[in-house]
Structures are given as structure tokens and as C-alpha cells.
């Protein structure tokens, strides 16, 4: 598996993977799909400290992850939000973890102080992954999302970025 910076040529694959989460899961609270043109604009508008990384196997994008600004308010400038999406055929094969580790390392290199992950409580695989990577639970927001006819809870996880040294997978 190759991890690399996303390019505008990846917009179609990024949209396709994301749209599965939009239409079929609570991994995203979006309710409208994105077009490749939407994702091209999104990629083009990103700052260097908020990268998008793709995972590639046999020249096909099998997953992607991003660091995004947590808030437009200046006091939050050193905080980013982590998002990871993996093609369903590649779930539970380490793709999401590899993307997350690479993005946490990018956060360290960019001088970010904290990375947050907001995860629906139904998404136990993502919760397990962030916990194993050293995130700590910051709290649960109850019934803050409504999708598929039901109210959903979200757990916020936080990771304080080390000042030096590479980020490591903290699994036992």
C-alpha cells in the first residue's frame, strides 16, 4: 500500500468512497453526495497544514484521510479535525490506521497542537482505532445528528500532538 498526498486527479475516487459513507452509514453526517467537481474544488482550496492523503493499492485509491480546520475562529488555529474514509472492500485491513498515523505525523510537522476526531457512537471500529492511536475521550454529544430517521450521538476524541519525534502506533 502506498500513501501519498492527494491530487486533483484523485477527486473522483475520493468522492466515490465518501459518497458510500454519506448514503449508507453514519460515518459521515453529510446527507448529500459530492461530485468529483466538488472534491476538486475542495482539494484545491486546502492549506498545506491541512493535507489530504490517499492510500493506493495497484494504482487505485482505496482510502483517504484529511486534516481540516476545526473552527474558523483564530484561537483554534493549532487544532485540526481528523477524517478517514476507506473503501468497503478494504475495511479492517489497516488502511484507516495507516492514514491516521500519516496524518498525525503531518500534524506534528505542521506544528499543530491538537487533533480532534468526532465519531458517531455506532462506529465502533473507528472508536477502537483512535483509542489505540492514543486519542482520549473528551466527551459525548447526545442526539446532535439526525440521519436515517434516528437521532445519533457523537463522541469527541482528542490527541495532543507530541512536540518532537515521529508519531507511532501505540497498540500493545
C-alpha positions as CSV (number, residue, x, y, z in Angstrom):
1,X,0.0,0.0,0.0
2,X,1.3,3.4,-1.0
3,X,0.3,6.6,1.0
4,X,0.7,9.9,-0.8
5,X,-0.6,13.4,-1.0
6,X,-3.9,13.6,-2.8
7,X,-4.0,15.2,-6.2
8,X,-6.9,16.7,-8.1
9,X,-6.9,13.5,-10.3
10,X,-8.0,11.6,-7.2
11,X,-11.2,13.7,-6.8
12,X,-13.4,11.0,-8.5
13,X,-12.2,8.2,-6.2
14,X,-12.3,10.4,-3.1
15,X,-15.9,11.3,-3.9
16,X,-16.9,7.7,-4.6
17,X,-15.5,6.5,-1.3
18,X,-17.0,9.4,0.6
19,X,-20.5,9.0,-1.0
20,X,-20.8,5.4,0.2
21,X,-20.4,6.8,3.8
22,X,-22.9,9.6,3.0
23,X,-25.6,7.3,1.7
24,X,-25.0,4.1,3.6
25,X,-23.6,4.8,7.0
26,X,-23.2,7.2,10.0
27,X,-19.5,7.6,9.4
28,X,-20.4,11.0,7.8
29,X,-23.2,13.2,8.9
30,X,-23.4,14.6,5.4
31,X,-26.7,13.8,3.7
32,X,-25.9,14.9,0.2
33,X,-23.3,13.2,-2.0
34,X,-20.3,15.1,-3.5
35,X,-19.4,15.2,-7.2
36,X,-15.8,14.9,-8.4
37,X,-16.0,18.6,-9.3
38,X,-17.0,19.3,-5.6
39,X,-14.0,17.3,-4.4
40,X,-11.7,19.0,-6.9
41,X,-12.6,22.4,-5.6
42,X,-12.3,21.1,-2.0
43,X,-8.8,19.8,-2.7
44,X,-7.7,23.0,-4.5
45,X,-8.8,25.2,-1.6
46,X,-6.9,23.3,1.1
47,X,-4.0,24.9,3.0
48,X,-0.7,22.9,3.3
49,X,-1.2,22.4,7.1
50,X,-4.5,20.6,6.4
51,X,-3.4,17.9,3.9
52,X,-5.4,15.2,2.3
53,X,-3.7,11.8,1.9
54,X,-4.8,8.9,-0.2
55,X,-4.0,5.2,0.2
56,X,-3.3,3.4,-3.0
57,X,-3.1,-0.2,-4.0
58,X,-2.3,-1.3,-7.6
59,X,-2.8,2.3,-8.7
60,X,-6.3,2.5,-7.3
61,X,-7.3,4.8,-4.4
62,X,-8.6,2.6,-1.6
63,X,-9.0,5.2,1.1
64,X,-8.3,8.8,2.1
65,X,-7.9,10.9,5.1
66,X,-7.7,14.6,5.8
67,X,-6.8,17.1,8.5
68,X,-9.3,20.0,8.4
69,X,-9.6,23.2,10.3
70,X,-11.6,22.6,13.5
71,X,-13.0,26.2,13.5
72,X,-12.6,29.4,11.7
73,X,-12.0,31.2,15.0
74,X,-8.3,32.2,15.3
75,X,-7.9,30.7,18.8
76,X,-8.5,27.2,17.3
77,X,-5.7,27.7,14.7
78,X,-3.5,25.0,16.2
79,X,-6.3,22.4,16.3
80,X,-7.4,20.2,13.4
81,X,-10.1,17.6,12.8
82,X,-9.2,14.2,11.5
83,X,-11.4,12.4,8.9
84,X,-10.7,8.9,7.5
85,X,-12.7,7.1,4.8
86,X,-11.8,3.6,3.4
87,X,-13.3,1.7,0.5
88,X,-15.6,-1.0,2.0
89,X,-13.6,-3.8,0.3
90,X,-10.6,-2.6,2.4
91,X,-12.1,-2.3,5.8
92,X,-10.3,-3.9,8.7
93,X,-7.1,-4.3,6.7
94,X,-5.1,-1.4,8.3
95,X,-5.8,1.2,5.7
96,X,-7.5,3.6,8.1
97,X,-4.8,3.2,10.7
98,X,-2.0,3.9,8.2
99,X,-3.8,7.0,7.0
100,X,-4.4,8.2,10.6
101,X,-0.7,7.7,11.6
102,X,0.5,9.5,8.5
103,X,-1.9,12.4,9.2
104,X,-0.9,12.6,12.9
105,X,2.7,12.8,11.7
106,X,1.7,15.6,9.2
107,X,0.1,17.4,12.1
108,X,3.3,17.2,14.1
109,X,5.4,18.5,11.2
110,X,2.9,21.4,10.7
111,X,3.1,22.5,14.3
112,X,-0.4,21.6,15.2
113,X,-1.1,21.2,18.9
114,X,-4.2,19.0,18.9
115,X,-6.2,16.8,16.6
116,X,-9.9,16.0,17.2
117,X,-12.0,13.2,15.9
118,X,-15.8,13.3,16.1
119,X,-17.2,9.8,15.7
120,X,-20.7,8.5,15.8
121,X,-21.0,6.1,18.7
122,X,-22.2,3.5,16.3
123,X,-18.8,3.5,14.6
124,X,-17.0,1.1,16.9
125,X,-14.2,0.3,14.5
126,X,-13.2,4.0,14.3
127,X,-13.5,4.4,18.0
128,X,-11.2,1.4,18.6
129,X,-8.7,2.8,16.1
130,X,-8.4,6.3,17.6
131,X,-8.2,4.8,21.2
132,X,-5.4,2.5,20.1
133,X,-3.6,5.5,18.5
134,X,-3.5,7.4,21.8
135,X,-6.6,9.6,21.5
136,X,-8.5,10.2,24.7
137,X,-12.2,10.6,25.0
138,X,-13.2,14.2,25.5
139,X,-17.0,13.7,25.8
140,X,-20.2,12.7,24.2
141,X,-22.7,15.0,22.5
142,X,-26.1,13.4,22.7
143,X,-28.6,13.4,19.8
144,X,-26.7,16.0,17.8
145,X,-27.1,14.4,14.4
146,X,-30.3,13.1,12.7
147,X,-29.8,10.6,9.9
148,X,-31.7,7.5,8.6
149,X,-34.7,8.6,10.7
150,X,-33.0,8.5,14.1
151,X,-31.0,10.7,16.5
152,X,-27.3,10.0,16.8
153,X,-24.7,10.6,19.5
154,X,-21.2,11.7,18.7
155,X,-18.1,11.1,20.8
156,X,-15.3,13.7,20.5
157,X,-11.8,12.2,20.8
158,X,-8.6,14.4,21.3
159,X,-5.0,13.8,20.6
160,X,-2.3,16.1,21.8
161,X,0.4,16.2,19.2
162,X,3.9,15.4,20.5
163,X,6.5,18.3,20.1
164,X,9.1,16.0,18.6
165,X,9.8,12.6,17.3
166,X,7.6,10.6,14.9
167,X,4.1,9.6,15.8
168,X,3.8,5.9,16.5
169,X,1.0,3.4,16.6
170,X,0.5,2.8,20.3
171,X,-1.1,-0.7,20.0
172,X,0.2,-3.1,22.7
